[in-house]
Amino acid sequence: MSTIILTVDSQEPDRLFASTVRAMRRGLDVTVAQLARASGIARRSIEDVEAGGAITRAERHHLAVALGALSRTVHQDSSP
């Protein structure tokens, strides 16, 4: 008989989301302060999220919606 031990890293989804938020924000050339205003989440909380800190489901939703809105705004501003 063999024993298999699986380890689950509960922080991995937060780290993945953090790197995605950071990459999208930088790709849109948006500051943390601008993202904070668009999402309604405190700047310090966004900095914590981008550092890989824990994030609530609601914060995840607000950031995703805000990044989508900022993306559309940036896209509209660059249209001819």
C-alpha positions as CSV (number, residue, x, y, z in Angstrom):
1,M,0.0,0.0,0.0
2,S,1.2,3.5,-0.9
3,T,0.4,6.7,0.7
4,I,0.0,9.9,-1.3
5,I,0.2,13.2,0.4
6,L,-1.3,16.2,-1.4
7,T,-0.6,19.7,-0.2
8,V,-3.0,22.5,-1.1
9,D,-1.6,26.0,-1.1
10,S,-4.7,28.1,-0.1
11,Q,-2.8,31.3,-1.0
12,E,-2.2,30.4,-4.7
13,P,-5.5,31.9,-6.0
14,D,-4.8,35.2,-4.2
15,R,-1.2,35.3,-5.7
16,L,-2.6,34.5,-9.2
17,F,-5.2,37.2,-8.9
18,A,-2.6,39.7,-7.5
19,S,-0.3,39.2,-10.5
20,T,-3.2,39.6,-12.9
21,V,-4.4,42.8,-11.3
22,R,-0.9,44.2,-11.2
23,A,-0.2,43.3,-14.9
24,M,-3.6,44.7,-16.0
25,R,-3.2,47.9,-14.1
26,R,0.3,48.5,-15.4
27,G,-0.7,47.5,-18.9
28,L,-3.5,50.1,-18.8
29,D,-1.0,52.6,-17.4
30,V,-3.3,53.1,-14.4
31,T,-2.1,54.1,-10.9
32,V,-3.1,52.4,-7.7
33,A,-4.9,55.6,-6.8
34,Q,-6.9,55.6,-10.0
35,L,-7.8,51.9,-9.5
36,A,-8.8,52.7,-5.9
37,R,-11.2,55.4,-7.1
38,A,-12.7,53.3,-9.8
39,S,-13.2,50.2,-7.5
40,G,-14.1,51.9,-4.3
41,I,-11.4,49.9,-2.5
42,A,-8.9,51.7,-0.3
43,R,-5.5,52.2,-1.9
44,R,-3.7,50.4,0.9
45,S,-6.0,47.4,0.3
46,I,-5.1,47.3,-3.4
47,E,-1.4,47.5,-2.5
48,D,-1.9,44.5,-0.2
49,V,-3.8,42.6,-2.9
50,E,-1.0,43.3,-5.4
51,A,1.5,42.0,-2.9
52,G,-0.4,38.7,-2.8
53,G,-2.4,39.3,0.3
54,A,-5.8,37.8,1.0
55,I,-8.7,39.2,-0.9
56,T,-12.4,38.8,-0.3
57,R,-14.8,37.7,-3.0
58,A,-16.4,41.2,-3.0
59,E,-13.0,42.9,-3.5
60,R,-12.2,40.5,-6.3
61,H,-15.4,41.4,-8.0
62,H,-15.0,45.2,-7.5
63,L,-11.4,45.1,-8.9
64,A,-12.5,43.0,-11.9
65,V,-15.3,45.4,-12.7
66,A,-13.1,48.5,-12.2
67,L,-10.3,47.1,-14.4
68,G,-12.9,46.3,-17.1
69,A,-14.3,49.9,-17.0
70,L,-10.8,51.4,-17.0
71,S,-9.9,49.2,-20.0
72,R,-12.9,50.5,-21.9
73,T,-12.1,54.1,-21.0
74,V,-8.5,53.7,-22.1
75,H,-9.6,52.0,-25.3
76,Q,-12.1,54.8,-26.1
77,D,-9.5,57.4,-25.4
78,S,-7.1,55.8,-27.9
79,S,-9.7,55.4,-30.7
80,P,-9.4,57.7,-33.7
